[in-house]
Amino acid sequence: MRGWNRRAQESSGLASEPDRTQLSQDLGGGTLAMDTLPDNRTSVMEDNHSYYVSRLYGPSEPRSRELWVDVAKANRSQAKIHTILSNTHRQASRVVLSFDFPFYGHPLRQITIATGGFIFMGDVIHRMLTATQYVAPLMANFNPGYSDNSTVVYFDNGTIFVVQWDHVYLQGWEDRGSFTFQAALHRDGRIVFGYKEIPMSVPEISSSQHPVKTGLSDAFMILNPSPDVPESRRRSIFEYHRIELDPSKVTSMSAVEFTPLPTCLQHRSCDACMSSDLTFNCSWCHVLQRCSSGFDRYRQEWMDYGCAQEADSRTCEDFQDEDHYSASPDTSSSPYDGDLTTTSSSLFIDSLTTEDDTKLNPNAGGDGLENNLSPKTKGTPVHLGTIVGIVLAVLLVAAIILAGIYISGHPTSNAALFFIERRPHHWPAMKFRSHADHSTYAEVEPSGHEKEGFMEAEQC
């Protein structure tokens, strides 16, 4: 994924004007060089990253100002100041969107906002929020709790969701000034980074206490057999795509716009999937009714249902005459069982455990209790009926024991007399007469001595 197809183009209507900044492309695959001309204007830099096309607008570009969303002027019912994130350090909080946002082709309704200048786009299953699945306009060690003027605001009007880190300071670098920037998620899948105040050069920011990143990333989790315990499986997170922006281009009044490219997941039928002319190798899995390249967040399902083998051996025509097709996954293991590793080229979780200690506020709306993101051991789930049965059995045994203790301590109580009268040696004797074909029994009156015993018991 590192071999991005890079290209540069100048702003619309400015390509032929000699007084604009021109771009020269490094054909060897390196970064783009920028040759500044007399008026120091900048043009648009465009990169194709397979999943997104990014466009960087310089401070003098009108488009950079057009992309900025003025949250202060927004409707108060649509813009909210997150009180917890605005007064703490290294915290994160889940927020529910009013629309489905497509991220790398996956529709998301819930995201997690972090004080560290990024949005986590996945399910919180481990503490490394910064490792994968993020939208980061400027990920760094920001501390909104340092100043009363620092706030984390989010805005949602049904077509766009904006998070703004407003006048936030870097921990330990407070004397360098405050940062104001935002990330906007558009309903059509576009992602915009807007930078209003960047008081220092981003490459100068230290990453010793917190990662420093600008860009996008997504990953999927799969289960692999554990080498130590063959019958168990280990979780692995594979970062299948990442976009890293040049941090030196992140300046005040600049902006970056990411436009999503089509993916296999958008196709809803076998014919459309197999005839797709996308750069991805799309395949159709009939049992899942899904088109995929095999590299997305549904990777585990794709493997469990044998979709790769099905795509190699069957065609769309093979499924047309079938009314129903079903299959069982190769495993019923939960994707959250086992050990966790992270893979990105040669990147493993052992080298990432100190990347971030951001904590999560589970309340989706704003204020709420925080929850440590450290992984918790989960045992085998127990059925509710089993639990109820065990509880009832324990209560029954306890009741019998307590009844025995009560009767032995209160021999004159009604309960004690009830059991004394019904002791087996006081029951009427039964005599059986055997016949050739069947047996009968007759009740026999107790003897005089037995009657006296009954009367003594009644007197007691």
C-alpha positions in Angstrom: 0.0 0.0 0.0 3.0 2.3 0.2 3.3 2.5 -3.6 0.7 5.2 -4.0 0.1 6.6 -7.4 1.1 10.2 -6.8 0.1 13.0 -9.1 -0.1 16.8 -8.9 -2.4 19.3 -10.5 -2.8 23.0 -10.1 -5.9 24.8 -9.0 -8.8 25.1 -11.5 -8.2 28.0 -13.8 -4.6 28.6 -12.6 -2.7 26.1 -14.6 -1.5 28.4 -17.3 -0.8 31.4 -15.2 2.9 31.9 -14.6 2.6 33.7 -11.3 1.2 30.7 -9.5 3.1 28.1 -7.6 4.0 25.1 -9.7 4.5 21.5 -8.6 7.2 19.2 -9.8 6.8 15.5 -9.4 9.4 13.1 -8.1 9.2 10.2 -10.6 11.2 8.0 -8.3 8.3 7.7 -5.9 9.4 10.3 -3.4 7.6 13.3 -2.1 6.5 16.2 -4.3 8.7 19.2 -4.5 7.2 22.6 -4.5 8.8 25.5 -6.4 7.5 28.8 -5.0 7.1 31.6 -7.5 7.0 35.4 -6.8 3.6 35.8 -5.2 4.1 32.8 -2.9 0.7 31.3 -3.9 0.2 27.6 -3.5 -1.7 25.1 -5.7 -3.6 22.0 -5.0 -1.7 18.8 -4.4 -3.6 15.7 -5.2 -2.7 12.1 -4.3 -4.5 8.9 -5.3 -4.4 6.5 -2.3 -6.5 3.7 -3.8 -9.4 4.2 -1.3 -9.3 8.0 -1.3 -8.1 10.9 -3.3 -6.6 13.6 -1.1 -6.4 17.3 -2.0 -4.2 19.6 0.0 -5.2 23.3 -0.2 -2.7 25.9 0.9 -3.4 29.0 3.1 -4.0 31.2 0.1 -6.5 28.9 -1.6 -10.1 30.1 -1.4 -11.2 26.4 -1.1 -9.4 26.1 2.2 -11.7 28.8 3.7 -14.8 27.3 2.0 -14.2 23.9 3.7 -13.9 25.4 7.2 -17.2 24.9 9.1 -17.9 27.8 11.5 -19.2 25.8 14.5 -19.6 29.0 16.6 -22.3 30.2 14.2 -24.1 26.9 14.0 -27.4 26.1 15.6 -27.0 25.5 19.3 -29.2 22.4 19.1 -26.7 21.0 16.6 -23.4 22.1 18.1 -22.5 20.7 21.6 -19.5 21.3 23.8 -18.3 18.0 25.3 -17.8 18.9 28.9 -15.7 15.9 29.9 -13.4 16.0 26.9 -13.0 19.8 27.3 -11.8 19.5 30.9 -9.6 16.4 30.9 -6.4 14.9 29.4 -6.2 11.7 27.4 -9.9 10.9 27.4 -12.2 9.5 24.7 -16.0 9.5 24.4 -18.3 7.6 22.1 -20.8 9.7 20.0 -23.6 8.4 17.8 -24.0 10.0 14.4 -27.4 11.0 13.0 -26.4 9.2 9.7 -24.4 6.3 8.4 -20.9 7.5 7.5 -19.1 5.3 4.9 -15.4 4.8 6.0 -13.4 2.7 3.6 -16.7 1.5 2.3 -18.0 0.4 5.8 -21.1 2.3 7.1 -20.5 3.5 10.6 -23.0 5.1 13.0 -20.8 5.3 16.1 -17.4 7.0 16.4 -15.1 7.8 19.4 -13.7 11.3 19.9 -10.4 11.6 21.7 -8.8 14.6 23.3 -5.6 13.8 21.4 -6.8 15.4 18.1 -8.2 12.3 16.4 -11.4 10.2 15.9 -11.3 6.5 16.5 -13.4 4.8 13.8 -13.6 1.2 15.2 -15.0 -0.8 18.0 -13.1 -0.3 21.3 -11.6 -3.7 21.9 -8.1 -2.8 23.1 -6.3 0.2 24.6 -4.4 1.2 21.4 -6.8 3.7 20.1 -4.0 5.4 18.0 -2.8 2.2 16.3 -5.4 1.6 13.6 -8.8 2.7 12.4 -8.5 6.5 12.9 -9.3 9.8 11.3 -6.5 12.2 12.6 -6.4 15.8 11.5 -3.5 16.3 14.0 -2.9 13.5 16.5 -0.7 14.7 19.4 -0.6 15.0 23.2 -3.2 17.8 23.5 -4.6 18.6 27.0 -7.9 20.5 26.8 -8.0 20.6 30.6 -5.0 23.0 30.7 -7.1 26.1 29.9 -10.7 27.2 30.5 -10.8 28.4 27.0 -10.0 25.0 25.5 -13.0 23.0 24.3 -13.9 20.0 22.2 -17.0 20.7 20.2 -19.0 18.5 17.9 -21.6 19.5 15.4 -24.2 17.3 13.6 -26.9 18.6 11.2 -27.7 15.3 9.5 -25.5 15.8 6.5 -22.1 16.6 8.1 -20.5 15.8 11.5 -17.7 18.1 12.7 -15.4 17.7 15.6 -13.4 20.8 16.5 -10.5 21.0 18.9 -10.7 24.6 19.8 -7.8 26.5 21.5 -6.2 23.3 22.8 -2.6 23.2 24.1 0.1 20.6 23.8 1.1 19.0 27.1 4.5 20.4 28.1 4.5 22.9 25.1 1.9 25.3 26.4 4.1 28.3 25.8 4.0 27.7 22.1 0.4 28.7 21.9 -3.0 27.1 21.3 -4.2 25.0 18.3 -7.6 25.2 16.6 -8.5 22.6 14.0 -11.4 20.3 13.0 -12.3 17.1 11.2 -15.6 17.0 9.2 -17.3 13.7 8.2 -19.7 14.3 5.3 -22.6 12.0 4.6 -21.3 11.2 1.1 -18.1 9.8 2.6 -15.8 12.9 2.2 -13.5 13.7 5.0 -12.1 17.2 5.5 -9.3 18.4 7.8 -9.4 22.2 8.5 -6.6 24.0 10.3 -7.3 27.5 11.6 -4.5 28.0 14.1 -1.3 26.0 14.0 1.2 28.0 16.1 4.3 25.8 15.5 5.7 23.5 12.9 4.1 20.1 13.2 7.4 18.2 12.6 8.7 19.9 15.8 6.1 18.2 17.9 7.6 15.4 20.0 6.1 11.9 19.8 7.9 10.6 22.9 4.7 10.9 25.1 2.1 10.5 22.4 2.0 9.5 18.7 2.0 12.4 16.2 0.0 11.5 13.1 -2.0 13.2 10.4 -4.1 11.1 8.0 -6.4 8.1 7.8 -6.0 4.4 8.7 -8.2 1.3 8.7 -7.6 -2.3 9.7 -9.4 -5.7 10.2 -9.1 -8.3 12.8 -8.6 -12.0 12.1 -8.1 -15.1 14.2 -5.0 -17.2 13.8 -4.1 -20.6 15.4 -2.0 -20.0 18.5 1.5 -21.7 18.2 1.5 -22.5 21.9 -2.0 -23.9 22.3 -3.1 -25.5 19.0 -6.8 -25.7 20.0 -7.0 -21.9 20.7 -6.7 -19.0 18.3 -5.0 -15.6 18.6 -6.5 -12.3 17.5 -4.4 -10.3 15.0 -5.1 -6.8 13.8 -3.9 -6.1 10.3 -3.7 -2.5 9.1 -4.5 -2.9 5.4 -4.3 0.8 4.4 -3.0 4.0 5.8 -2.7 7.6 4.4 0.0 9.7 6.0 0.0 13.4 5.2 3.2 15.5 5.1 3.2 17.2 8.5 5.1 20.1 7.2 2.1 21.0 5.0 -0.2 21.3 8.0 -0.2 25.1 8.6 -2.7 27.7 9.7 -5.6 28.2 7.2 -4.7 25.1 5.2 -7.1 22.3 4.5 -7.2 18.7 3.3 -10.1 17.0 1.5 -10.4 13.2 1.1 -12.8 12.1 -1.5 -13.7 8.3 -1.3 -13.1 6.1 -4.3 -15.5 3.2 -5.2 -14.8 -0.1 -3.4 -16.1 -3.7 -3.9 -18.5 -3.3 -1.0 -20.7 -0.9 -2.9 -21.8 -3.7 -5.4 -25.0 -5.5 -4.3 -25.3 -8.2 -6.9 -23.0 -10.9 -8.3 -23.1 -9.6 -11.9 -22.2 -6.0 -10.8 -19.4 -7.4 -8.6 -17.8 -9.7 -11.2 -18.1 -7.1 -14.0 -16.6 -4.3 -11.9 -13.7 -2.4 -13.4 -12.3 -1.2 -10.1 -8.6 -1.5 -9.4 -9.5 -4.0 -6.6 -9.9 -7.7 -7.4 -13.6 -8.0 -6.5 -15.2 -11.4 -5.8 -18.7 -12.4 -5.0 -19.6 -14.5 -2.0 -23.1 -15.9 -2.4 -23.6 -17.2 1.1 -22.9 -13.8 2.5 -24.4 -11.9 -0.4 -21.3 -9.6 -0.4 -18.8 -8.3 -2.9 -15.3 -7.9 -1.5 -11.7 -8.0 -2.3 -11.1 -10.0 0.8 -9.3 -7.1 2.5 -11.8 -5.2 4.6 -13.4 -5.3 8.0 -15.4 -8.4 7.1 -12.2 -10.4 6.5 -12.9 -13.0 9.2 -16.4 -13.8 7.9 -14.9 -14.0 4.4 -12.5 -16.7 5.6 -14.9 -18.6 7.9 -17.5 -19.1 5.1 -14.9 -20.1 2.5 -15.7 -17.2 0.3 -12.3 -17.2 -1.4 -12.7 -20.9 -2.5 -16.3 -20.2 -3.6 -15.2 -17.3 -5.8 -12.5 -19.5 -7.5 -14.8 -22.4 -8.2 -18.2 -20.9 -8.9 -19.7 -18.2 -11.2 -22.8 -16.1 -11.1 -24.6 -18.5 -13.4 -24.1 -21.3 -10.8 -26.2 -19.4 -8.3 -29.1 -18.4 -10.6 -30.9 -21.7 -10.2 -30.4 -22.0 -6.5 -33.3 -20.8 -4.3 -31.2 -20.9 -1.1 -27.6 -21.5 -0.3 -26.4 -21.8 3.2 -23.1 -22.7 4.9 -21.7 -22.9 8.4 -18.6 -21.1 9.4 -15.5 -23.1 10.1 -15.5 -21.9 13.7 -17.8 -20.5 16.3 -15.1 -18.8 18.2 -15.7 -15.2 19.1 -13.4 -12.7 17.3 -12.6 -11.3 20.8 -11.2 -14.5 22.3 -7.5 -15.1 22.6 -4.4 -13.0 22.5 -4.2 -9.8 20.5 -1.5 -8.9 18.1 -1.3 -6.0 15.6 0.3 -6.5 12.2 1.2 -3.7 9.8 4.1 -5.0 7.7 6.2 -6.1 10.6 4.3 -4.2 13.3 3.2 -6.1 16.3 1.3 -5.1 19.5 4.4 -5.6 21.7 5.9 -2.5 20.2 2.7 -0.5 20.6 1.6 -1.2 24.1 3.0 2.2 25.3 1.6 4.2 22.4 -1.4 5.6 24.2 -3.2 5.3 27.5 -6.4 7.2 26.4 -9.4 6.3 28.4 -12.9 5.9 27.2 -16.1 7.6 28.3 -18.8 5.1 27.3 -21.7 7.6 27.4 -22.7 8.2 23.8 -24.1 11.6 24.3 -21.5 13.4 26.3 -21.0 13.3 30.1 -20.5 9.9 31.6 -18.2 7.6 33.5 -14.8 6.8 32.1 -13.7 3.2 31.5 -10.1 2.0 31.2 -9.5 0.6 27.7 -7.2 -2.1 29.0 -8.3 -5.5 27.6 -10.3 -7.6 30.0 -10.2 -11.4 30.1 -13.5 -12.9 29.0 -14.4 -16.5 29.9 -16.8 -18.9 28.2 -20.4 -17.5 28.3 -22.7 -19.4 30.6 -26.4 -19.9 29.6 -29.0 -18.1 31.7 -30.9 -21.3 32.4 -27.8 -23.0 33.8 -27.3 -20.1 36.2 -30.9 -20.1 37.3 -30.8 -23.9 37.9 -27.6 -23.7 40.0 -29.1 -20.9 42.1 -32.4 -22.8 42.7 -30.4 -26.0 43.7 -28.4 -24.0 46.2 -31.5 -22.4 47.7 -33.2 -25.8 48.0 -30.2 -27.4 49.9 -30.0 -24.3 52.1 -33.7 -24.5 52.9 -33.5 -28.3 53.9 -30.5 -27.6 56.1 -32.2 -24.7 57.9 -35.4 -26.7 58.3 -33.4 -29.6 59.9 -31.7 -27.2 62.3 -35.0 -25.6 63.3 -36.7 -28.9 63.9 -33.9 -30.3 66.0 -33.9 -27.1 68.1 -37.7 -26.9 68.5 -39.0 -30.5 69.1 -42.4 -29.3 70.2 -43.1 -27.2 67.1 -45.8 -28.1 64.7 -43.2 -28.9 62.0 -41.5 -31.4 64.5 -44.8 -33.1 65.4 -45.7 -33.3 61.7 -42.6 -35.3 60.9 -42.8 -37.4 64.2 -46.3 -38.5 63.4 -45.1 -39.6 60.0 -42.0 -41.6 60.9 -41.9 -44.9 59.0 -42.1 -47.2 62.1 -45.5 -45.6 63.0 -47.0 -46.2 59.6 -49.7 -48.9 59.5 -48.2 -52.3 58.7 -49.0 -53.7 55.3 -49.3 -57.4 54.8 -49.0 -58.8 51.3 -50.7 -61.9 50.0 -49.3 -63.6 47.0 -51.3 -65.4 44.4 -50.3 -67.3 41.4 -51.1 -64.5 38.9 -50.9 -61.3 40.9 -50.1 -59.8 44.4 -52.5 -57.9 46.7 -52.1 -56.1 49.9 -54.4 -55.3 52.9 -54.3 -52.7 55.6 -53.8 -54.1 59.1 -54.8 -52.3 62.3 -51.9 -51.4 64.6 -51.4 -53.5 67.7 -52.3 -52.2 71.2 -48.7 -51.4 71.9 -48.5 -49.3 68.7 -51.7 -47.5 69.5 -50.3 -46.5 72.9 -47.2 -45.1 71.1 -49.4 -43.0 68.9 -51.3 -41.6 71.9 -48.0 -40.8 73.7 -46.8 -38.9 70.7 -50.1 -37.0 70.5 -49.8 -36.1 74.2 -46.3 -34.8 73.7 
